Amino acid sequence: MILNCHRFVLVFLLIVFFSVNSFAAAETGRLKSLSLDYSLGYRVDQLDWNIAGNNGGTTPNVLSELTWSDLQIFQLQLDGRAETKDLLWLKTNTLFLGKLAGGRIVAGVNQDSDYDGDNRTSEWSRSINQADKGFTFDVSGAFGPNYELLRGRLSVAPLVGYSVHMQDLSMTDGVQTVSDAGHSPTPPLVGPIAGLDSSYKAYWWGPWFGLNLRMKPVAKLDFELTGEYHIVDYFSEANWNLRSLLAHPVSFEHDANGTGLVINLKSVYELDQRWSVIFSGNLQRWQTDSGVDTTYYADGTRGGTRLNQVNWKSYALMLGLRYQF
C-alpha cells in the first residue's frame, strides 16, 4: 500500500527519545532548557513529475508530465527544542529538535500534458484542473552535540535526524484545452471534464544531516538557523478516477530515490521569562533521481515505464509563540 508503518514508527521513536531524555534530564538536573513553539502560517508548494515512453527513457523521453503549482496551504506547526548536559555518550551539551506540522490545501492549479515527440513536442492532450483540496503532513526529529561559543552568544550543533513528509494532492473541475481527436487513445474533447476527482499522494522519508546555529546579538532577541541535507526514498500512489482501463483505487505507483535541502530561519523575541514571539521562514528543494512508474490495469495486469524525475519546492512563513519551561 502506502509508506510502511515502520518509517513513521522510527520518527515517532526518535521524538519519544527526545521527550524521555528531556524528562530524564530534568529529573537529574541535567536539563539546561526546554521550549515548545506553536505556530500558524502560510505555505506555498509546487510538485511536478514526468515519465518516459519506456524503461529506457525514450519514445518519447517525456510521455506525460503533471505539475501542481501555486498550492496555497494554511499550516499549523509544533516545534520542540531541548538542551541537556553530559547526556549518554556525548560528553558535552546535547541538543534535541522535534517538529510536527499539518497543512490544509485551499487553492492550487494542476496541468496534465501528454506528448508523442521528444522534449515535450507533439502535445496531443492537455488539461488544466483545480487542485484546491488535500493536505500536507511533516514530522522530523534530530539530535547532536551543542557547542557554545562567544560566552554563550553563539551555539553550534551538528545534527543527525530522520523525517517523513507527505502531500495529498487532488485534480478536480478539469478543463481540456488541447485535444487531438485522431490520436489513440482519444483524449477528451476540448471543454469541461465531467466527474474529474483524481488524487496523487506523495511520500518522502529518510535520514538527514544538518547544522543548527543559534545567535543572540542582543538581550531578548535570538536568531536560529538550521540547514538540513536529506537522503530520501520516494513513493507515491495515484487514483485516476476517469480512466476505466486502470485499476482503482491504486492506478499507478512511483518509486525513486532522491535528496532534499531544507533551510529554517527563526527569530525569537522574549516577552518575559516564559513567553516569546517567534517569526520563522522555511525553504525546501527536493528532487528524485530516475525511478520506476508501475501502472495497474483493471484486468489485473500491470505495466511499467521510467519515472524521469520528481521535483518538490516549498516555502513557508510562520508566526507564533514560544513557551519556555
C-alpha positions as CSV (number, residue, x, y, z in Angstrom):
1,M,0.0,0.0,0.0
2,I,1.5,3.3,1.1
3,L,4.5,4.2,3.2
4,N,5.2,1.3,5.5
5,C,4.4,2.0,9.1
6,H,7.9,1.3,10.4
7,R,9.1,4.6,8.9
8,F,6.5,6.5,10.9
9,V,7.4,4.4,13.9
10,L,11.1,5.3,13.5
11,V,10.4,9.0,13.6
12,F,7.9,8.6,16.5
13,L,10.6,6.7,18.5
14,L,13.1,9.5,17.7
15,I,10.6,12.1,19.1
16,V,9.9,9.8,22.1
17,F,13.7,9.6,22.6
18,F,13.7,13.4,22.6
19,S,10.8,13.6,25.2
20,V,12.1,10.8,27.5
21,N,15.6,12.1,27.7
22,S,14.3,15.7,28.3
23,F,12.3,14.3,31.2
24,A,15.2,12.3,32.5
25,A,17.5,15.2,32.2
26,A,15.0,17.4,34.1
27,E,14.8,14.8,36.9
28,T,18.6,14.5,37.2
29,G,19.2,18.2,36.9
30,R,20.9,17.9,33.5
31,L,18.2,19.8,31.6
32,K,19.5,23.2,30.5
33,S,16.5,24.4,28.6
34,L,13.2,23.1,27.1
35,S,10.8,25.0,24.9
36,L,7.8,24.5,22.7
37,D,6.8,26.6,19.7
38,Y,3.2,26.9,18.5
39,S,3.0,28.5,15.0
40,L,0.4,29.2,12.3
41,G,1.4,30.2,8.8
42,Y,1.1,30.3,5.1
43,R,2.9,27.8,2.8
44,V,3.2,27.5,-1.0
45,D,4.2,24.3,-2.7
46,Q,4.9,23.1,-6.2
47,L,5.3,19.5,-7.2
48,D,5.9,18.1,-10.7
49,W,6.8,14.7,-12.2
50,N,7.2,13.2,-15.7
51,I,7.5,9.8,-17.2
52,A,9.1,8.4,-20.4
53,G,7.6,6.2,-23.1
54,N,9.6,3.1,-22.0
55,N,12.0,1.8,-19.3
56,G,14.9,3.1,-21.4
57,G,13.7,6.7,-21.2
58,T,12.8,7.0,-24.9
59,T,9.9,7.0,-27.4
60,P,9.4,9.8,-26.2
61,N,11.7,10.9,-23.5
62,V,8.8,12.8,-21.9
63,L,5.5,10.9,-22.5
64,S,3.4,12.5,-19.7
65,E,4.0,15.4,-17.3
66,L,2.0,16.7,-14.4
67,T,2.5,19.9,-12.4
68,W,0.8,21.1,-9.3
69,S,1.6,24.8,-8.9
70,D,0.8,27.6,-6.5
71,L,-0.5,25.2,-3.9
72,Q,-1.6,27.6,-1.1
73,I,-1.6,25.9,2.3
74,F,-2.6,27.0,5.8
75,Q,-0.2,25.2,8.2
76,L,-0.1,24.5,11.9
77,Q,3.3,23.6,13.4
78,L,4.7,22.4,16.7
79,D,8.4,22.6,17.4
80,G,10.3,21.3,20.4
81,R,13.8,22.2,21.4
82,A,15.7,20.8,24.4
83,E,19.3,21.1,25.7
84,T,20.8,18.7,28.2
85,K,24.2,18.4,29.9
86,D,26.5,15.4,29.5
87,L,23.9,13.1,28.1
88,L,24.8,9.5,27.4
89,W,28.0,9.1,25.4
90,L,28.0,12.8,24.3
91,K,30.3,14.4,26.9
92,T,29.0,17.8,26.1
93,N,25.7,19.6,25.9
94,T,23.2,17.8,23.6
95,L,20.5,19.5,21.5
96,F,17.3,17.7,20.6
97,L,14.9,19.1,17.9
98,G,11.4,17.9,17.1
99,K,8.8,19.1,14.6
100,L,5.2,18.2,13.7
101,A,3.3,20.1,11.1
102,G,0.0,19.7,9.3
103,G,-1.4,21.8,6.5
104,R,-4.7,22.2,4.5
105,I,-4.5,22.9,0.8
106,V,-7.0,25.7,-0.1
107,A,-6.0,26.7,-3.6
108,G,-3.9,25.4,-6.5
109,V,-3.7,24.5,-10.2
110,N,-2.8,21.3,-11.9
111,Q,-1.7,20.8,-15.5
112,D,-1.7,17.3,-17.2
113,S,0.1,17.1,-20.6
114,D,0.8,14.2,-22.9
115,Y,3.3,14.1,-25.8
116,D,4.3,12.0,-28.8
117,G,7.6,13.7,-29.5
118,D,10.8,14.1,-27.6
119,N,11.5,17.2,-25.5
120,R,7.8,17.9,-24.9
121,T,6.8,18.2,-28.6
122,S,3.7,16.9,-30.5
123,E,1.4,17.6,-27.5
124,W,-1.8,15.7,-28.1
125,S,-3.6,16.2,-24.7
126,R,-3.6,18.9,-22.1
127,S,-6.0,19.6,-19.2
128,I,-6.0,22.4,-16.6
129,N,-7.5,21.3,-13.3
130,Q,-8.2,22.7,-9.9
131,A,-6.1,21.5,-7.0
132,D,-7.7,23.2,-4.1
133,K,-8.2,20.1,-1.9
134,G,-5.8,17.9,0.1
135,F,-3.4,18.2,2.9
136,T,0.3,18.0,3.9
137,F,2.0,16.4,6.8
138,D,5.6,16.6,8.1
139,V,7.3,15.1,11.1
140,S,11.0,15.3,11.9
141,G,13.4,14.6,14.8
142,A,17.1,15.2,15.3
143,F,19.8,15.5,17.9
144,G,23.5,16.3,18.2
145,P,26.2,17.8,20.4
146,N,25.8,21.5,21.1
147,Y,28.9,23.7,21.4
148,E,28.7,27.2,23.0
149,L,31.0,29.9,21.7
150,L,31.5,33.6,22.4
151,R,30.4,33.4,26.0
152,G,27.1,31.8,25.1
153,R,26.1,34.3,22.4
154,L,26.6,31.6,19.7
155,S,25.9,27.9,19.8
156,V,26.7,25.4,17.0
157,A,25.2,21.9,16.8
158,P,25.9,19.3,14.1
159,L,22.7,17.2,13.8
160,V,21.6,13.8,12.6
161,G,17.9,13.1,12.2
162,Y,15.1,11.4,10.4
163,S,12.0,12.8,8.7
164,V,8.8,11.9,6.9
165,H,6.9,14.2,4.5
166,M,3.6,13.7,2.7
167,Q,1.5,15.6,0.2
168,D,-2.1,14.5,-0.6
169,L,-2.8,16.3,-4.0
170,S,-6.0,16.5,-6.0
171,M,-7.3,17.1,-9.5
172,T,-10.9,18.3,-9.9
173,D,-13.0,20.6,-12.0
174,G,-10.9,19.9,-15.1
175,V,-11.0,21.7,-18.5
176,Q,-9.5,20.0,-21.6
177,T,-7.5,22.7,-23.5
178,V,-5.6,20.5,-26.1
179,S,-7.2,17.5,-27.7
180,D,-6.1,15.6,-30.8
181,A,-9.2,13.7,-31.9
182,G,-7.2,11.5,-34.2
183,H,-4.9,10.2,-31.5
184,S,-5.2,6.7,-29.9
185,P,-6.1,6.7,-27.1
186,T,-8.6,9.5,-27.8
187,P,-8.4,12.4,-25.3
188,P,-11.5,14.2,-24.0
189,L,-13.0,16.9,-26.2
190,V,-12.0,20.4,-25.6
191,G,-14.1,21.8,-22.7
192,P,-15.1,20.9,-19.2
193,I,-14.2,17.4,-18.0
194,A,-17.2,15.9,-16.1
195,G,-16.7,14.0,-12.9
196,L,-12.9,14.5,-12.5
197,D,-11.8,13.6,-9.0
198,S,-8.3,12.1,-9.2
199,S,-5.7,12.1,-6.5
200,Y,-1.9,11.8,-6.1
201,K,-0.3,11.0,-2.8
202,A,3.5,11.6,-2.4
203,Y,5.8,10.4,0.4
204,W,9.4,11.4,1.1
205,W,11.3,9.8,4.0
206,G,14.8,9.2,5.2
207,P,17.7,10.4,7.3
208,W,19.2,13.8,7.3
209,F,22.3,15.6,8.4
210,G,22.5,19.2,9.3
211,L,23.7,22.1,11.4
212,N,21.9,24.3,13.9
213,L,23.2,27.8,14.7
214,R,21.8,29.9,17.5
215,M,22.8,33.5,17.8
216,K,22.0,36.1,20.5
217,P,23.1,39.5,19.2
218,V,21.3,41.5,22.0
219,A,19.3,40.7,25.1
220,K,15.8,39.3,24.5
221,L,16.5,38.5,20.8
222,D,17.6,35.2,19.4
223,F,18.1,34.0,15.8
224,E,18.1,30.3,14.9
225,L,19.3,28.9,11.6
226,T,19.1,25.3,10.7
227,G,20.3,23.7,7.4
228,E,19.4,20.1,6.5
229,Y,20.5,17.7,3.8
230,H,18.1,14.8,3.3
231,I,18.7,11.4,1.7
232,V,15.2,10.1,0.9
233,D,13.2,7.3,-0.5
234,Y,10.2,8.5,-2.6
235,F,6.9,6.7,-3.1
236,S,3.6,7.8,-4.5
237,E,0.3,6.3,-5.5
238,A,-2.4,7.7,-7.7
239,N,-6.1,7.1,-8.4
240,W,-7.0,8.3,-11.9
241,N,-10.8,8.0,-11.4
242,L,-11.9,8.6,-15.0
243,R,-9.6,6.0,-16.6
244,S,-11.8,2.9,-16.8
245,L,-8.9,0.7,-18.1
246,L,-6.9,1.4,-14.9
247,A,-7.3,-0.2,-11.5
248,H,-8.9,1.7,-8.6
249,P,-8.2,2.9,-6.0
250,V,-4.5,2.5,-7.0
251,S,-4.0,3.2,-10.7
252,F,-0.2,3.6,-10.6
253,E,2.8,4.0,-8.3
254,H,6.1,5.7,-8.4
255,D,9.3,4.6,-6.7
256,A,12.6,6.5,-6.6
257,N,15.5,7.8,-4.5
258,G,16.3,11.4,-4.0
259,T,17.7,14.3,-2.0
260,G,16.4,17.4,-0.3
261,L,17.7,20.7,1.0
262,V,15.9,22.5,3.8
263,I,16.7,25.8,5.4
264,N,14.9,27.1,8.5
265,L,15.3,30.6,9.9
266,K,13.6,31.7,13.1
267,S,13.7,34.9,15.1
268,V,12.6,34.8,18.8
269,Y,11.8,37.9,20.9
270,E,11.4,37.4,24.6
271,L,8.3,38.9,26.2
272,D,9.1,37.6,29.7
273,Q,10.7,34.6,31.3
274,R,8.2,32.1,29.8
275,W,6.8,33.5,26.6
276,S,8.4,34.7,23.4
277,V,7.1,35.8,20.0
278,I,8.5,33.9,17.1
279,F,8.6,34.5,13.4
280,S,10.0,31.8,11.1
281,G,10.7,31.1,7.4
282,N,11.2,27.8,5.7
283,L,12.6,27.0,2.2
284,Q,12.7,23.5,0.7
285,R,14.0,22.0,-2.5
286,W,13.6,18.2,-3.2
287,Q,14.4,16.1,-6.2
288,T,14.5,12.4,-7.2
289,D,16.7,10.5,-9.5
290,S,15.1,8.4,-12.2
291,G,12.8,5.7,-10.9
292,V,10.0,3.3,-11.8
293,D,6.4,4.0,-12.8
294,T,4.2,0.9,-12.3
295,T,0.7,1.0,-13.8
296,Y,-2.1,-1.3,-12.6
297,Y,-4.8,-2.2,-15.1
298,A,-8.4,-3.1,-14.4
299,D,-8.0,-6.6,-15.8
300,G,-5.3,-7.4,-13.2
301,T,-2.3,-6.9,-15.3
302,R,0.4,-4.3,-14.8
303,G,2.9,-2.4,-16.9
304,G,5.9,-0.2,-16.3
305,T,8.0,2.7,-17.6
306,R,10.7,5.1,-16.5
307,L,9.9,7.8,-14.0
308,N,12.2,10.5,-15.1
309,Q,12.1,12.8,-12.1
310,V,10.0,14.3,-9.3
311,N,10.6,17.8,-8.1
312,W,9.1,19.5,-5.0
313,K,9.6,23.1,-4.0
314,S,8.2,24.8,-0.9
315,Y,8.4,27.9,1.2
316,A,6.5,28.9,4.3
317,L,6.2,31.9,6.6
318,M,5.0,31.3,10.2
319,L,4.1,33.4,13.2
320,G,3.6,32.0,16.7
321,L,4.5,31.8,20.4
322,R,7.3,30.0,22.3
323,Y,6.8,28.7,25.8
324,Q,9.9,28.2,27.9
325,F,9.6,25.6,30.6
